[in-house]
């Protein structure tokens, strides 16, 4: 009998209708990925040798010169920043003085500031901001050119296509790379949630970014505590001298053999999967929900595209004819059986993202939405 650890601990499982959010465990790993991790755990290996083999394989799978597995996208961003600073000085990061690190600058658009850039701030380098998080005074290439100095170690770029939650006001990635490359400054791209499409694994670095970072535990469906860095061989020579198992800042971000192998297995499956077929399935489920609730007087289903992360993947929003009810709907969904976790789209609607769902789960969510709609209707009588 398979052990049910959550039942033993008294932890309630939920249907994840929100998407690949870390707070609810990201994605589910496939049985093939779980078996690969279990296989890795059964024996000891020399980690450096395992890294070399896996990283070469990941680079080939993602059509990049180099790749590296970290214990999360945030850790990858920290390592990338440290590697850029080390590259600037031409010596390992752990040999630099506090003054040298503080003097080093990483340029970032104000529109790209967010809680994840703590990974850079914790390096104790200097963040130099350009532009504004709006279009009152649009950012131009000269703004970036003026910001780059002899102390600039890198330009950080938070990549999210239009439609996601990133503020307007930044240069395009292409323009950013154009300016930085002329000055010999590496561009670090945070694209943690930007698969699908799978082509982003090679398209963004193909534009000239030295490294692009993806979360292993989101749509790649790898271990939650994993991150994937891809990029140029020259820049990754500094990543390898900075990241685990090297002593220094990289040592804090230990990644086990299980995560290394698990992410490889997940990426192998991801790049060979049929993204178009998956997209058609999601569109069919969204269309089906819209039809199913077309005659419902209390709640309607709407198509949302792209989703809130800017991914070209459809999701649905269930809108209730009851002002300000979204918080109550979320509470009722979590209190039901099965428990359903999701996010509010606005004051009257909640998201249901097919990305993390199976057919039976979508059906269960729709049944519960109907029940909540009927409950609201009874209150109005």
C-alpha positions as a printed NumPy array, in Angstrom:
array([[  0.   ,   0.   ,   0.   ],
       [  1.271,   3.469,  -0.899],
       [  1.991,   5.584,   2.142],
       [ -0.225,   8.68 ,   2.531],
       [  2.097,  10.998,   4.429],
       [ -0.335,  13.923,   4.378],
       [ -3.067,  11.828,   5.986],
       [ -0.595,  10.668,   8.643],
       [  0.359,  14.264,   9.407],
       [ -3.2  ,  15.523,   9.359],
       [ -2.463,  17.876,   6.443],
       [ -5.413,  18.388,   4.115],
       [ -4.726,  17.995,   0.4  ],
       [ -6.233,  20.517,  -2.   ],
       [ -7.106,  20.79 ,  -5.662],
       [ -4.803,  23.484,  -7.027],
       [ -6.897,  25.665,  -9.338],
       [ -4.613,  28.685,  -9.017],
       [ -1.672,  27.605, -11.159],
       [  1.995,  26.907, -10.483],
       [  2.215,  28.991,  -7.308],
       [  4.971,  28.101,  -4.858],
       [  2.63 ,  28.596,  -1.901],
       [  0.644,  25.544,  -2.969],
       [  3.516,  23.399,  -4.188],
       [  3.947,  24.477,  -7.805],
       [  3.235,  21.58 , -10.165],
       [  2.878,  17.851,  -9.664],
       [  5.788,  15.717, -10.768],
       [  5.161,  12.816, -13.121],
       [  5.7  ,   9.223, -12.031],
       [  8.738,   9.104, -14.332],
       [ 10.279,  12.106, -12.555],
       [  9.529,  10.656,  -9.115],
       [ 11.136,   7.357, -10.101],
       [ 14.214,   9.165, -11.402],
       [ 14.575,  10.965,  -8.072],
       [ 14.111,   7.746,  -6.111],
       [ 16.743,   6.079,  -8.282],
       [ 19.16 ,   8.95 ,  -7.626],
       [ 18.612,   8.676,  -3.871],
       [ 19.568,   5.006,  -3.734],
       [ 23.278,   5.506,  -4.421],
       [ 26.123,   7.886,  -3.745],
       [ 27.892,   9.726,  -6.56 ],
       [ 30.515,  12.435,  -6.856],
       [ 28.334,  15.532,  -7.188],
       [ 30.697,  17.375,  -9.536],
       [ 30.675,  14.441, -11.946],
       [ 26.878,  14.213, -11.809],
       [ 26.582,  17.949, -12.395],
       [ 28.852,  17.788, -15.424],
       [ 26.854,  15.006, -17.083],
       [ 23.44 ,  16.475, -16.249],
       [ 24.361,  20.035, -17.181],
       [ 25.713,  18.93 , -20.55 ],
       [ 22.499,  17.011, -21.182],
       [ 20.322,  19.95 , -20.124],
       [ 22.277,  22.314, -22.345],
       [ 21.649,  20.01 , -25.3  ],
       [ 17.95 ,  19.592, -24.499],
       [ 17.443,  23.353, -24.213],
       [ 19.659,  24.223, -27.211],
       [ 22.067,  26.258, -25.098],
       [ 25.83 ,  26.263, -24.682],
       [ 25.581,  25.62 , -20.956],
       [ 23.13 ,  24.854, -18.152],
       [ 23.148,  24.567, -14.367],
       [ 20.704,  23.197, -11.771],
       [ 20.142,  25.209,  -8.599],
       [ 17.793,  24.759,  -5.654],
       [ 15.28 ,  27.275,  -6.974],
       [ 14.997,  30.21 ,  -9.352],
       [ 15.667,  32.73 ,  -6.566],
       [ 18.901,  30.922,  -5.713],
       [ 19.831,  30.928,  -9.397],
       [ 19.383,  34.702,  -9.517],
       [ 21.681,  35.129,  -6.508],
       [ 24.317,  32.868,  -8.056],
       [ 24.043,  34.655, -11.419],
       [ 24.554,  38.041,  -9.763],
       [ 27.566,  36.776,  -7.836],
       [ 29.006,  35.202, -10.977],
       [ 28.622,  38.489, -12.869],
       [ 30.445,  40.389, -10.133],
       [ 33.196,  37.765, -10.057],
       [ 33.503,  37.984, -13.838],
       [ 33.872,  41.755, -13.654],
       [ 36.835,  41.452, -11.293],
       [ 38.214,  38.338, -12.978],
       [ 38.47 ,  36.45 ,  -9.702],
       [ 36.255,  34.158,  -7.562],
       [ 33.456,  35.91 ,  -5.707],
       [ 34.548,  34.534,  -2.326],
       [ 37.894,  36.341,  -2.66 ],
       [ 36.318,  39.791,  -3.092],
       [ 36.223,  42.334,  -0.311],
       [ 33.038,  43.877,   0.992],
       [ 34.042,  47.17 ,  -0.587],
       [ 34.537,  45.574,  -3.994],
       [ 31.128,  43.916,  -3.862],
       [ 29.358,  47.07 ,  -2.667],
       [ 30.995,  49.046,  -5.463],
       [ 29.661,  46.629,  -8.071],
       [ 26.456,  47.732,  -9.794],
       [ 23.575,  45.806, -11.32 ],
       [ 21.234,  47.882, -13.474],
       [ 17.483,  47.181, -13.261],
       [ 14.385,  48.859, -14.683],
       [ 12.184,  50.372, -11.974],
       [  9.262,  48.606, -13.647],
       [ 11.002,  45.29 , -12.877],
       [ 11.499,  45.8  ,  -9.152],
       [  9.683,  43.104,  -7.176],
       [ 10.123,  40.937,  -4.047],
       [ 12.249,  38.429,  -5.957],
       [ 15.091,  40.913,  -6.422],
       [ 16.025,  40.302,  -2.791],
       [ 18.194,  37.616,  -4.371],
       [ 20.316,  40.417,  -5.816],
       [ 20.035,  42.782,  -2.866],
       [ 21.424,  40.107,  -0.535],
       [ 24.676,  40.209,  -2.494],
       [ 25.229,  43.688,  -0.986],
       [ 25.972,  45.101,  -4.404],
       [ 24.387,  48.348,  -5.647],
       [ 21.177,  48.285,  -7.686],
       [ 20.991,  51.127, -10.191],
       [ 17.428,  51.865, -11.31 ],
       [ 16.374,  53.3  , -14.667],
       [ 13.009,  54.392, -16.045],
       [  9.649,  54.529, -14.3  ],
       [  6.929,  51.895, -13.747],
       [  4.567,  53.715, -16.132],
       [  4.62 ,  55.364, -19.556],
       [  4.558,  59.014, -18.513],
       [  8.211,  59.322, -19.517],
       [  8.997,  56.224, -21.627],
       [ 12.369,  54.592, -21.05 ],
       [ 14.767,  54.933, -23.986],
       [ 18.004,  53.143, -24.799],
       [ 20.029,  56.189, -23.749],
       [ 18.746,  55.725, -20.171],
       [ 20.453,  52.349, -20.038],
       [ 23.566,  53.593, -21.801],
       [ 24.008,  56.396, -19.251],
       [ 23.457,  53.963, -16.342],
       [ 26.263,  51.619, -17.411],
       [ 29.587,  52.602, -15.861],
       [ 32.951,  50.987, -15.178],
       [ 31.353,  49.515, -12.042],
       [ 28.473,  47.784, -13.845],
       [ 28.588,  44.013, -13.41 ],
       [ 25.286,  43.099, -15.075],
       [ 21.86 ,  44.212, -16.227],
       [ 18.952,  42.378, -14.62 ],
       [ 15.827,  41.89 , -16.73 ],
       [ 12.53 ,  40.486, -15.448],
       [ 10.911,  38.908, -18.489],
       [  7.149,  38.721, -18.727],
       [  5.144,  39.134, -21.946],
       [  2.375,  41.751, -22.175],
       [ -0.672,  40.741, -20.188],
       [  1.221,  39.635, -17.088],
       [  1.488,  41.556, -13.841],
       [  4.754,  43.384, -14.628],
       [  4.393,  47.166, -14.843],
       [  4.963,  48.977, -18.111],
       [  7.953,  51.262, -18.477],
       [ 10.896,  49.041, -19.405],
       [ 12.887,  48.651, -22.587],
       [ 12.255,  45.487, -24.562],
       [ 14.589,  42.594, -23.872],
       [ 16.011,  42.985, -27.375],
       [ 16.824,  46.658, -26.801],
       [ 18.302,  45.887, -23.384],
       [ 20.593,  43.214, -24.806],
       [ 21.592,  45.478, -27.699],
       [ 22.798,  48.243, -25.377],
       [ 24.416,  45.97 , -22.773],
       [ 26.252,  43.818, -25.301],
       [ 27.885,  46.862, -26.878],
       [ 29.386,  47.64 , -23.459],
       [ 30.336,  44.035, -22.732],
       [ 27.874,  43.793, -19.837],
       [ 26.05 ,  40.472, -19.257],
       [ 22.246,  40.429, -19.156],
       [ 20.633,  38.202, -16.511],
       [ 17.044,  37.283, -17.388],
       [ 14.564,  36.113, -14.755],
       [ 11.948,  34.086, -16.645],
       [ 10.986,  31.83 , -13.736],
       [  7.387,  31.293, -14.85 ],
       [  7.834,  31.789, -18.585],
       [  7.249,  28.314, -19.859],
       [  5.093,  27.61 , -21.727],
       [  6.055,  28.035, -24.465],
       [  8.93 ,  25.563, -24.327],
       [ 10.811,  27.595, -26.934],
       [ 11.568,  30.229, -24.296],
       [ 14.16 ,  27.773, -22.969],
       [ 16.335,  28.677, -25.958],
       [ 14.688,  31.717, -27.534],
       [ 15.618,  34.229, -24.804],
       [ 19.275,  33.272, -24.645],
       [ 19.22 ,  33.163, -28.441],
       [ 18.618,  36.908, -28.321],
       [ 21.967,  37.311, -26.579],
       [ 21.273,  37.089, -22.838],
       [ 24.201,  35.506, -20.981],
       [ 21.846,  33.573, -18.739],
       [ 18.139,  32.939, -18.418],
       [ 16.595,  31.498, -15.268],
       [ 13.54 ,  29.24 , -14.998],
       [ 11.785,  27.686, -12.021],
       [ 12.072,  23.912, -12.038],
       [  8.922,  23.459,  -9.983],
       [  6.491,  25.413, -12.135],
       [  5.367,  24.257, -15.566],
       [  8.549,  22.231, -16.12 ],
       [  7.028,  19.966, -13.443],
       [ 10.333,  19.216, -11.796],
       [ 11.17 ,  19.269,  -8.078],
       [  9.752,  22.325,  -6.329],
       [ 13.179,  23.092,  -4.845],
       [ 14.938,  23.323,  -8.211],
       [ 15.848,  26.01 , -10.699],
       [ 17.28 ,  25.874, -14.205],
       [ 19.926,  28.269, -15.493],
       [ 20.785,  28.215, -19.203],
       [ 23.13 ,  30.414, -21.196],
       [ 26.578,  30.984, -22.616],
       [ 29.551,  28.763, -21.854],
       [ 31.806,  31.73 , -21.071],
       [ 29.448,  33.167, -18.435],
       [ 28.761,  29.732, -16.978],
       [ 32.455,  29.212, -16.355],
       [ 31.908,  31.833, -13.645],
       [ 28.647,  30.25 , -12.51 ],
       [ 30.462,  26.964, -11.947],
       [ 33.141,  28.738,  -9.882],
       [ 30.431,  30.392,  -7.766],
       [ 27.624,  27.863,  -7.302],
       [ 27.325,  24.715,  -5.164],
       [ 29.399,  22.755,  -4.287],
       [ 31.994,  25.548,  -4.348],
       [ 32.557,  27.132,  -0.933],
       [ 31.292,  30.69 ,  -0.64 ],
       [ 27.856,  32.09 ,  -1.42 ],
       [ 27.017,  29.091,  -3.599],
       [ 27.442,  26.711,  -0.687],
       [ 24.301,  28.13 ,   0.915],
       [ 22.269,  26.874,  -2.036],
       [ 22.926,  23.168,  -1.791],
       [ 21.124,  21.09 ,  -4.415],
       [ 20.847,  17.353,  -3.889],
       [ 21.461,  14.598,  -6.386],
       [ 17.728,  13.911,  -6.284],
       [ 16.831,  17.425,  -7.479],
       [ 19.575,  17.4  , -10.119],
       [ 18.327,  14.15 , -11.631],
       [ 14.655,  15.021, -11.095],
       [ 14.938,  18.271, -13.026],
       [ 16.743,  16.517, -15.861],
       [ 13.928,  13.958, -16.098],
       [ 11.311,  16.719, -16.042],
       [ 12.999,  18.748, -18.788],
       [ 13.406,  15.639, -20.95 ],
       [  9.665,  15.074, -20.743],
       [  8.781,  18.746, -21.204],
       [ 10.695,  19.373, -24.423],
       [  9.32 ,  16.162, -25.965],
       [  5.685,  16.801, -25.001],
       [  3.018,  18.074, -27.398],
       [  2.403,  21.652, -26.311],
       [ -0.169,  22.26 , -29.04 ],
       [ -2.268,  19.293, -27.946],
       [ -2.154,  20.474, -24.346],
       [ -3.229,  23.944, -25.442],
       [ -6.167,  22.497, -27.395],
       [ -7.253,  20.514, -24.337],
       [ -7.183,  23.626, -22.154],
       [ -9.165,  25.652, -24.689],
       [-11.785,  22.891, -24.871],
       [-12.157,  22.888, -21.096],
       [-12.512,  26.668, -20.99 ],
       [-15.094,  26.621, -23.785],
       [-16.949,  23.814, -22.037],
       [-17.134,  25.824, -18.812],
       [-18.459,  28.865, -20.656],
       [-21.231,  26.733, -22.208],
       [-22.019,  24.972, -18.925],
       [-22.66 ,  28.262, -17.118],
       [-24.26 ,  30.182, -19.984],
       [-27.757,  29.842, -18.481],
       [-26.731,  30.186, -14.846],
       [-28.323,  33.36 , -13.397],
       [-25.724,  33.785, -10.631],
       [-22.338,  32.839, -12.086],
       [-20.733,  32.928, -15.523],
       [-17.458,  31.53 , -16.858],
       [-15.09 ,  33.76 , -18.85 ],
       [-11.954,  33.02 , -20.862],
       [ -8.788,  34.778, -19.65 ],
       [ -5.831,  34.963, -22.037],
       [ -2.956,  35.242, -21.465],
       [ -2.99 ,  34.175, -17.84 ],
       [ -1.892,  36.447, -15.003],
       [  1.755,  35.418, -15.486],
       [  1.632,  36.458, -19.131],
       [  1.871,  32.844, -20.292],
       [  0.128,  32.043, -23.601],
       [ -2.152,  29.566, -21.888],
       [ -5.901,  30.007, -21.327],
       [ -7.584,  29.989, -17.973],
       [-11.117,  30.704, -16.87 ],
       [-12.597,  33.123, -14.401],
       [-15.928,  32.421, -12.711],
       [-17.786,  35.695, -12.182],
       [-20.579,  35.938,  -9.591],
       [-23.458,  38.375,  -9.734],
       [-22.751,  39.429,  -6.17 ],
       [-20.559,  42.512,  -5.563],
       [-17.431,  41.941,  -3.502],
       [-17.999,  38.213,  -3.   ],
       [-14.633,  36.859,  -4.21 ],
       [-13.167,  36.527,  -0.714],
       [-16.179,  34.542,   0.469],
       [-16.035,  32.328,  -2.623],
       [-12.379,  31.512,  -1.941],
       [-13.261,  30.65 ,   1.658],
       [-16.152,  28.402,   0.634],
       [-13.986,  26.628,  -1.938],
       [-11.352,  25.839,   0.679],
       [-13.925,  24.706,   3.239],
       [-15.618,  22.31 ,   0.833],
       [-14.842,  18.698,   0.049],
       [-12.569,  18.433,  -1.786],
       [-10.791,  21.604,  -0.722],
       [-10.067,  23.881,  -3.681],
       [ -7.306,  26.511,  -3.635],
       [ -7.299,  29.41 ,  -6.072],
       [ -6.957,  33.187,  -6.366],
       [ -9.365,  36.069,  -6.868],
       [ -9.401,  37.625, -10.325],
       [-11.165,  40.716,  -8.971],
       [-13.844,  41.523,  -6.415],
       [-16.478,  39.277,  -7.971],
       [-14.566,  36.488,  -9.728],
       [-12.028,  33.729,  -9.094],
       [ -9.506,  32.043, -11.381],
       [ -9.473,  28.398, -12.423],
       [ -6.234,  27.582, -14.251],
       [ -6.236,  24.299, -16.238],
       [ -2.424,  24.291, -16.164],
       [ -2.301,  22.37 , -12.886],
       [ -5.561,  20.419, -13.214],
       [ -6.884,  17.104, -14.485],
       [-10.269,  16.582, -16.128],
       [-11.877,  15.132, -13.004],
       [-10.615,  18.01 , -10.89 ],
       [-12.038,  20.602, -13.281],
       [-15.394,  18.824, -13.107],
       [-15.264,  18.849,  -9.289],
       [-14.484,  22.579,  -9.286],
       [-17.392,  23.345, -11.598],
       [-19.742,  21.342,  -9.386],
       [-18.609,  23.305,  -6.337],
       [-18.963,  26.635,  -8.181],
       [-22.563,  25.69 ,  -9.012],
       [-23.223,  24.889,  -5.355],
       [-21.844,  28.242,  -4.243],
       [-23.909,  30.011,  -6.893],
       [-27.031,  28.216,  -5.664],
       [-26.185,  29.211,  -2.084],
       [-25.949,  32.864,  -3.085],
       [-29.248,  32.597,  -4.976],
       [-30.985,  31.199,  -1.881],
       [-29.766,  34.114,   0.197],
       [-31.365,  36.547,  -2.248],
       [-34.787,  34.886,  -1.999]])
